Amino acid sequence: MDEGSPSNGGQELGNTWWRPREMAFRPYSLQNEAQSLRVVVRKSLVARLTKDIVETYQICNPQFKFSEDLNPKRYLTTPSVGVLNDGYDNANSDLILSVNYALVNSETHRRYIVKDVLGHGTFGQVARCLDVETNSFVAVKIIKNQPAYYQQALVEVSILTTLNRKYDPDDKHHIVRIYDYFVHQRHLCICFELLDTNLYELIKINQFRGLSLSIVQLFSKQILRGLALLKDAGIIHCDLKPENILLCTSVKPAEIKIIDFGSACMEDRTVYSYIQSRYYRSPEVLLGYQYSTAIDMWSFGCIVAELFLGLPLFPGASEFDLLRRMIQILGRQPPDYVLKEAKNTSKFFKCIGSVHNMENDEVAMDGRSTYQPLTEIDYEAREMKKPLIAKEYFNQKTLEAIVTNYPYKKNLTKEDIIRESQIRLALVDFLKGLVEFDPAKRWSPFQALKHPFVTGEPFTCPYIPPLETPRVPVAQNIKVDHHPGAGHWFAAGLSPNVPGRNRFSLHNSPHFPVVPYAHGNSYGSVGSYGSYNDGTGLGSSYGSYGDSGGTFAYFSPMGPSGMNMHPQSGVSVLGSSPDARKRIIQYSHGNGLGVSPSAGMFVPLPLGTSPSQFTPPSSYGQVSAGSPGHYGPPSPARNSCHGSSFGKVAAVSHYNRRKSWGYSGNPQSQECSSSQQWQGQFIDNTSTVQAEGQGPSQLIGGSPSHLQSNPSAASWKQRGSSGITANSSAMQNMPSSSTRSSNIQVPHSAEAAHDKSEASQSLPDPGDWDPNYSDEQLLQEDGSDESCITTEFSKGLHLGLAESSVGVGRVNRISSTSSNLPTQRQNGPIQAFSHVEVGSPPSAHDPQAGFTRFMSKPSHLMPHNSQNSPSRLGQPPAQRFNYMRPTAPQGSEWNQNKFQPPSSFNSGGPRSPGSSSFNNGVPWGRRANNPISNIPPASRGRKDYGRIV
Amino acid sequence: MENSSQESHLRSENSVTYESPYQLYAMALSSSSASASRHQRIALGSFIEDFNNRVDIVSFDPETLSIKTHPSLSFDHPYPPTKLMFQPTSLRKSSDLLASSGDFLRLWEVRDSSVEPLTVLNNSKSSEFCAPLTSFDWNEIEPKRLGTSSIDTTCTIWDIERGVVETQLIAHDKEVYDICWGEARVFASVSADGSVRIFDLRDKEHSTIIYESPQPDTPLLRLAWNKQDLRYMATVLMDSNKVVILDIRSPTMPVAELERHKAGVNAISWAPQSSRHICSVGDDTQALIWELPPVAGPNGIDPMSMYSAGSEINQLQWSAAQPDWIAIAFSNKMQLLKV
């Protein structure tokens, strides 16, 4: 800029050409005296009359009084009249929030200042809060002050904590991070990372037109990674839908995360029969059949289709309509073996065959089913009412036709169309493996991850997924000397055991299997088997339903190929990818952590896995049936993440080592062998890991047991977390590690938190529940009776839990698409809405903020391995329990609203002024009008909380 | 002007200085239209750490470059006024309407030889407690409309003709520090919550955040809306040497940050006659005039010209009535600078 020259002086009248002359002013120059060092000691007057005006006025007049409490409150909760809980709660038992209300973790004194409400649901509310300590934003779920919601939320805390800490310490698996939880004014508050908009909103912004295939593929892969983790952990999300998948645009342009574990359950505790939002409800759930993690894969298939189509694939107005659509679009019906056992079959089908035929598994050889779907007329006759049938969205009747005939984007070249049509064929094939009626044949996340649609490989012929190894329960006592590599499977195969069951329960180590990895030889086999065990499910899926015998048959052969897909069991058996396998093997040997199996067994299970877990036969059975197999974890790291008790712990320790010391010999090599990506991740994650709190002390622990105890306990301690953590850690520790744990406990035990934490943790603990009660429930809800046979397998399943499958997906990561994301809303902060008149409803803005910080905060995560509490060990295996989920709080809503896509602003959407060119004079455009955000999810009509509340 | 007493002794071709008995903070220049027959009036508010403060009215004659004081036009004011402002378009022939903010909003009628307190506008329901007003702005298009900003997080829109509250909005999550009208029904405000928000009285359910300070909740102290080009506004962060220039069409990303002050910026004012010029003053004793380039260069923007005062400059007014003159206040001095 040239310094204002006097020559312009004459033009001052012209607006455009006016320039200041140098009259009193002189040209700007840098070398200005010594003023650069000018120190201003006194507060500026402007600050004294704004920021400090109260102090200033009090100096002027000591009588001056200002009270912040008298500020008009902007209530965020409606109704805002306090009628319950000493006036803190409204009639719905929701805590009455207003802007700047402080939620306080009384143990850590950490404060969360409420800024907005992001959404609300039956469970309570979700608020965007400022975490004062880190000065960043988080999402806090404030649970209703009612025991049922409280309990269920504890389950969510437990599940998420386990998933985060044990299975996904590096935050690579697209699962929302939990940062903290505490009770405030009798409300359980759960603190999560703050994410952006959900996929439903994204589609809506796109005017219900499908997203581009590259984005569908990208999201699919990420969701699958999350589901792979869930499968490894033996956790069923139970409410997967677009609303529960959120963008985290502030971190990466096209990264998504799965949220809302408020309905999630352990695979072996499938207590509720009425789960999943209707459009995404799996046939098993619909029919009242035992279910497993496969139900999430069904939902996932529905989501993938919806991302592509922009509309739900099965928008059933009722369950009858839902099933009708499934049958129509898929051109088949659920397999007879399912219909035979399912509780609700009679609501939708009539039996036209003899019971006799049904003895043979599945459909008779001629392909005809014994069951025939009820027609609308049949239904009406039976139910005395017409079924609700919604209109059809698609002209085409079949899945293939719907996808292939979906309109192409305009302006595509012929080549583009040809290319896309090929990908669409891959998509059809992909979907067919996901929305598969037979839960046993439905692909697992690992299998799906290898599909050409996900990997981007050219699609040439229908995809045949590698089989997954069945999981077989491995008894600890089974020792197999083997070469790590080969030995594993054999061992696995060998270890079949029914007997194992009891033991398992004792050790309560579904995870147990993992351990072996770490241990290499001695138990290695076991561990690897653990994965096998998972496989068991497979076995069933492939036909041998309940029979353990059948199961085994499936293992081995497949192994190698399968492996890629299923990192879990991978190791031995399946490991399709040589690297992975190799790694694992090495790992086990290399570390030489001689963990004693027993120790492992006691290790904390991820989520309440207590011996009792094993008990519910039905659930097991389901699992096995449903879960096609878990393959061993390809990378050692994964193992660590996961959590079998043992495995996890051990794993953890591994992490630590890596980070801090790097690996010693073998382990390193393993790393190397693993894919580069993996390594890269590591690097990235370093901080995280550390955050996870694996302190040096942990590293020190030479004995496996120590390792176990350390990660949890030590780390917490370091962080200075409250007694709760300490406790929990202590609880986690198994007997073997007791010394350590005890130490840890001591310091913390004094804290008040202690009791509480214990209590809270214990809630999920089977021991605390009335076994009888749960039994009944299980029976009722799960129809466990039917599946007795399968029970045996169940043990095996647990083993599966331990698997760490996660890593698989990563290899293929496609980064290219990310830029394409349609989401304009990345710029989130703008959304301002609200602001509002006094008393007006909540607004949400600036969603962004808080993500990153989770790394630093891990400390707040509490270990909730309540299930692991020692007390359980003693429990008789037979016990069953469930988390009582009395009401069905649906957490699902919470994030949905989270973020109002500021799209209007940035995107240049119709409403957005932003799009206006500079020339437009419209300065402020009314962007304020964006309707945004505050729409309660419920209003969308889309939500289908299927639950019975 | 009959009672004009003394002339300022400090003056030159390009600047005139007035010395007050006390430290000055609030400052207002009368609008040209109302004062066509008179010299421009300048209201000066004291900053005295006492309940009793003063507002003095002086007049400036650009022809003779003289400032005349009018002792009869001085009056007591409770607490240091946070802002003084003459009604932009005077509805009265013989007098000016002056508003002041502090503990409450007050209206004063400035006649030729006296100042009459008109009303005290108080929207508080408590007599014991008071939420001070940090600023206000008079709507140029609707001269009966005046908006105040308060540390109670609200903005209150007054109909001063009827002396009633038109509306009160919880504008921010924290104290509101400044308010500025853009159109007849559109205003913006800044707050301790670090945001700049735009409100439209026709849609009170929503506001638009067009900027948030980088550190969550770094207070924004001052706001100036470019009346020549409403796409732009400028804001000042607390304890910052930056003037942040915003384009309301591209929220969140400032179009420019002017960072040549060497200490905190205390006041900003857009040129009344140009859409591209803005003046800022700060604790570095400098007044800087900036010209916004069409595109900011990589090294930031240098001001066009500068002026150094003797001490921290606390106040700045660039009145439409006398676009050639910028008024600044520092220490106990008010200075008019020709540009």
Interface residues (C-beta under 8 A of the other chain):
Chain A: M1 E3 G4 E12 L13 N15 T16 W18 R19 P20 R21 E22 M23 A24 F25 R26 P27 Y28 S29 N32 E33 Q35 S36 R38 V40 S44 L45 V46 A47 R48 L49 T50 K51 I53 V54 T56 Y57 I59 C60 N61 F64 K65 F66 S67 E68 L70 N71 P72 K73 R74 V99 N100 K115 L130 N135 S136 F137 N827 P829 I830 Q831 A832 F833 S834 H835 V836 E837 V838 G839 S840 P841 S843 H845 D846 A849 P902 F905 N906 P913 G914 S916 F918 N920 G921 P923 W924 G925 R926 R927 A928 N929 N930 I932
Chain B: E13 N14 S15 Q23 Y25 F47 I48 E49 D50 F51 N53 P78 Y79 P80 T82 D103 K125 S126 E128 F129 C130 A131 P132 T134 S135 I151 D152 T153 T154 T167 Q168 L169 I170 A171 H172 D173 K174 E175 Y177 D178 G182 E183 V186 A192 S195 R197 I198 F199 D200 D203 K204 E205 H206 S207 T208 I209 I210 E212 Q215 P216 D217 P219 L221 R222 Q228 D229 L230 R231 M238 D239 I248 R249 S250 P251 T252 R260 K262 A263 G264 N266 A267 A271 Q273 S274 S275 H277 D283 D284 T285 Q286 A287 L288 I289 E291 P293 I301 D302 P303 M304 S305 M306 Y307 S308 E312 N314 Q315 P323 D324 I326 L337 K338 V339
